[in-house]
Amino acid sequence: MSKVVVLGAGISGHVAASHLRRKLSKKHEVIVVSPNSNYQWIPSNIWVGIGRMKPKDILFPLTPLYKKKGIIFKQAKVQTFYPEGDLELNKPYVIVEYVDKENKGKKEKVTYDYLINGTGPKLNFEATEGLIPGKNKTYSVCNYTHAYHAWEGLSKLIQEMKQGKKAKILIGTGHAKSTCQGAAFEYILNVEQELRQHKVRDMAEITWISNEYKLGDFGMDGMLLSYGSMTLKSKEMVEMIFEDRGIKWIIGAGVNKIEDGIAYYETLEGEYKSETYDFAMLIPAFSGHGFKAFNKNSEDITDKIFKGFMIVDADYTPKPYEEWSVQDWPETYQNPSYPNIFAPGIAFAPPHAISKPRVSKNGTTISPSPPRTGMPSGITAKLVSDNIIDTIKSGNSSLKHKGSMGDMGAACIASAGYGMIKGSGISITTFPIVPDYNKYPNTHGRKLGKTFGEIGLAGHWLKLALHFTFLYKAKMKPFWWLIPE
């Protein structure tokens, strides 16, 4: 009998646990450890943030589903890793602390044969002074609670605008190294559309603020897109979208401090500026959770497992940006020191930035961190679970399932508006995620045809369809596994 422990029940953790339980016989244990008792379909937080969905529309409780499917669920947060066990327990384990009402504060050593770290990022709000969701007129859409509070703040402002108040809205990134620009991009389009729906668009000045060097960078060094019969840069596409909607922009900006209605930021030119607002949604920096690891003699070995996020089969050799290679990116997401530990999705440490790191004249790095959300999280979680399944079934170590972000595509659909007849969808598909300049030297490291952009109602319908499709898949309804990641 084998015991597989999955840390986290977000996209990567839940996908991994679902496939493990479906393909392994009941004599093998699948255990999920997560502090959140609900699964949430994160892409739909945007609609919660404009009041078009409620949190209940995008989440469901994990306990009844896991009980029905034969997955052991522990509502707890992991604290410490002991990949060699200790002098008393000669088996690898993690120490977890329960957060549910019945067991709150209780700690347990959870042993494992295989460990999947799907804990994702820590939302590092404290890295930016004053950036606190629900405080200083700033909000977040990173989880359903934050998104609901964002709608409360936005709804209040809309009512004030209906009474004649002119308002300034600021949306983008809240730290010099933030990632997830795509979520902020989708939210700004939805907010703009929502103001139109409420007939107060003329009362608002909407501004995009981002650490991107150019619009449409999205932490992926931008894209050269097939756009109908044309070839278009993502910068040109986003400029066109913003200009069409009357959205202003500030780029190359590292937000470093928030006060009530004021965002302070540094520019790449080394200038210190500020922007006032009545409502702001700013994506925080992401970081690792600060886990510690010890060997069997209780000696600290954190640096063998973590480099902020978890170390995997990537090339972390320090080198100038110009010398990095797409081959530096991991394929199996296996920790090199402990081969029974894996980290798919956002939990793995990227080997380097995708966009060229840029430093201000004051020496501050103002540049997006590499995105690893959405499709990459699901795809990498599935391949990790498939390798563990093959290993357990054959009795021999197997790593035949591989998938580098340098050979993996991703689709992002930014829907503006909500409903079947109103709204628009901006669809951007990228292949590969990490540009391969050797294979595609004339098209900015990506394959045209597989890297394209579209604008229209069809993309909006697709976004809505994906909401229901992936909740169906997450609930492990009949034939759920036929739906791709």
C-alpha positions, 0 to 999 in steps of 0.5 A: 500500500502507498500513501500519497499526500497532496498539500493544497486543494487549489487547481493543482492540488485538486487536479492531482488528487482527483486523478490519483484517486481515479487511477489508484485502487482503494488499497492506496491512500490519497490524502489532501491537506488544505486550510480552506474547506472549499474549492474555488474556481479562481477565474470566476472571482472576477465576476464576484468582484463586479457583483455578477456572481456570488461566492456560492456560485464559484465554490463548493465544500470539499469534505462531502466530495472527498468522502464520497470519492474516498479521499482523506481530507484534513483541513489543516495547514502544513508547517514543516517538512521532514523528508527523511523522517526523524530519529523516532519516526523512520518515515518521511512526514510533514507536520500540519496544524488543523484549522477546523473548529473541531481540531483547531490548533492540534498538530499531527505528523502526516507520513507519506510515500509520495508528496505533492506540494500544491500549496501555490503562493502566499499572497504577500500583501505585506510586501507593499506597505499599506496594501491590505484588502478592504483597507485604504480603499484598496481591494483584491480579487485573489480569492472569493472573499476578497472579490466579494469585498471588492464588489462591496467597495465598488458598489458603494462607489457606483451609488456615490457616482449616481449621486454626482460624485466624480471618481478615480479608479486604479487597477493593476499590480501592487508591487514591483515584482507582482505577477498575475497581470492577466487577472487585473487586466480582466478585472479592469475591463469588467469594471469599465463595462459595469460602469457602463451598465450602471450608466456612470462611465462618464463619471469615472477616470479609470487607470491601469498601473503595472510593473510591465515594461510594455502593455501586454507583457503579462510577465511573458515578454509580450507576444506576437499574435495572429490577429485575423489576417494580420500579425499584431504585437500584444502591446498593440492589441492592449493599447487598442483595447484600452484606447477604445474604452478610454482607459489610461495607463501607467507602466514600468511602475513599482508600487511601494506604499499605499495610503488612504486613496494614494498609491506611491510608486517608483518608475524605471526612470527613478522618479517617485510619483503617486496616484490618487484614487477612490477605488483600487484593485491591486494584485500583491506580490506572490511568495513562497510560504516560508516552510522549513525543512529538517533532516532526520537529525533535525538539522535545517535543510530548507535550502535543499528543498526551497528557493522561496518556492520549491526546488524542482528539476530546473536549472537554477544556475545563476547567469545573465538574462541573455544566457538563459534557455528554455531548456532551463525550465522543469519537465517533471517537477520533481525535487532533485534531493528527494525524488518522492516530492513534487511541486506542480503549478505555482508551488515550484520555483521558476529558474528565471524571469520570462520577461527581461528583468528591468531595474530602475535608476535607483537599483529597484527591480521593476519587472513581472515575475513569471506567471504559472497559473491556470492551465499550467497548474492543471497540466503539471499537476496531472503529469505529476500524478500520472508519474506517481501512479505509474511508479506505484503500479509498476514498482519502478520509478517512472518519469515518462510524463513530461511537460515543460512550459517551454513546450506547453501552451496556455489560453487566457480569456478576459471576459468583459461584461456578463450575460449571453447577449452582452459583453465581449471576450478578449482571447489570447492563446500562447504557445509556448508559454516560455518563448523558444527563440531558437525554434521560433526566431522570427516570431518572438519565440512563439508559433504563430497560429497557436499564438493568437488574439481574438475579440468578440462575443464568442470569447465571452460565451467560451469564458462562461462555458468554461466556468460551468465546465470546470466546476463540473470537472472539479466536482468529479461528475460522470466522465469528468476526466475527459475534460482536458486541463 
